[in-house]
Amino acid sequence: MQTIDNYNFKNKKALIRVDFNVPLNDKFEITDDTRMRAAVPTIKKVLAGGGSVILMSHLGRPKNGPEDKFSLKHIQKHLEELLGVPVKFADDCIGESAKQQAAELKPGEVLLLENLRFYKEEEKGDEGFAQKLASLGDVWINDAFGTAHRAHASTAVIAKFFPNDKLFGYVMQGELESVDKVMHNPTRPFTAIMGGSKVSSKIEIIMNLLDKVDNLILGGGMIYTFKKAMGGHIGNSICEDDKLDLALNIMKLAKEKGVNLVLAAQTVAADAFSNDANTQLVPSMEIPDGWQGLDIGPESIAAFSKIIEESKTILWNGPVGVFEMPKFAVGTKAVADAIVKATAKGAFSLVGGGDSVAAINQFDLADKVSYVSTGGGALLEYIEGKELPGITAIRGK
Ligand code: AMP
C-alpha cells in the first residue's frame, strides 16, 4: 500500500488537507498551536522528499463568504516559524491566482491557501469545488483527523481526483494506529472509562464498547440516570428522566455480554453547583434532597483505580466529576493517575474526546499516557463504529 513513507514526492506538488482550525484571540494571536505543530512532520516529509506543499484548511465558522477574522493569513507567520521556511499565501483557495501560485511553486516551497469554508461548497461536499482544489496538486494527503467524520469537498470528495495518489499524513496515521489498536485486537483486560454529563451523548459508544471491553467503568453526571433507574435517591443530581429505561437496558446487556459494568457507588455530594459548596460523602443511591453528586468518592476512586491499574488496554472518554472546579477534580485526577500507572506498567492507553483531553492537559499528564487523540467528534464516531468519510476516501470500505 502507498504510504507517506514510501511515496516518491520528487517534483510533486502535495495538496495537504490539514487542521489549522486553531483558537485566535482578539489580536489574532494563536492561543493554542497544537494542531499546527501536529502537521509539521507531514509537511517536512514532503519537502525533504523533493516536493512542494500546498496547504488547505478551514478556520472557524464563517457564515457568508470571506471575513477577515477567519482569514488563514493570521497564521502564516507562525507557520513560517514552525517550519523554518517561508510560506506563501493565496488569498483565495481556488481561482486563477491560486492556480498560478500553485503552478509556480518550486520543490521545497510552501503555499497556504485561504480558508476553505469561505466557500459554502466545502461543507456541502461539492464535486466541482473539489475538482478545482484538486487541479492545484499532483497528490492529495489527508492529515486532518478532526474533520475525518465529515464528507466535505477537501476531506473526502476530492479523493476521486487522485485515484492513485492519495495518502494519510502522519497525524491521521497516528490516530488510526492507536484507535485501531484499542478497537481491534486489544490486549486484555480491556477497560473503558466513560464520564461526562449525559448518557444520551454516549449511548452509541457505550453500546459499541459492550461488544469489546472486559470492564466498563462509568462515572460523572451520567451515572445518576442509572442510579435513579435502579430505584436510588439522587437528590438534585443531573438526570435524564427519559433515559431511565435505556440505562436499565445497558445494565442488562452488559450482564448478557459478560462485561463487568462498574458504576461509581460513592459520591461527593454538594449543596450547590459551586467550588465553594459544602460537601459530604454519600452512597450514590442515597443522595439527600438539596444535594447533588459532583464527583466520585474515595471508595469509588479505589475501586476504579484497581481495575484500571490491572488493565492492559485502556480507553478514557469523559471526566468522572466536574473537574473544572478544583474541589470536584479529585476523582478525575485519580483516574488519570491510575491510567498513567497502568501505562508505565506496559498498558496501551488512549485518551480522547473533548473534556478528557482538557483534563489530562490540566493535570499535565498528556505525555504519560500512550496516545492523546486530537480528534474530538471524529474519534467518538470512530469508536461508535461509524465509517468516517475522510478515512474511507483513502482506505476504501
Ligand atoms: P460531556 O461533554 O458529556 O463529556 O461532559 C463533560 C462535562 O461533564 C464536564 O464539563 C463536566 O464538568 C461534566 N460533569 C462531570 N460530572 C458531572 C456531574 N456529576 N454533574 C454535572 N456535570 C458533570
Residues whose N, C-alpha, C, O or C-beta is under 5 A from the ligand:
A	BS01	AMP	G195 G196 S197 K198 S201 G220 G221 I238 G293 L294 D295 G318 P319 V320 G321 V322 F323 D355
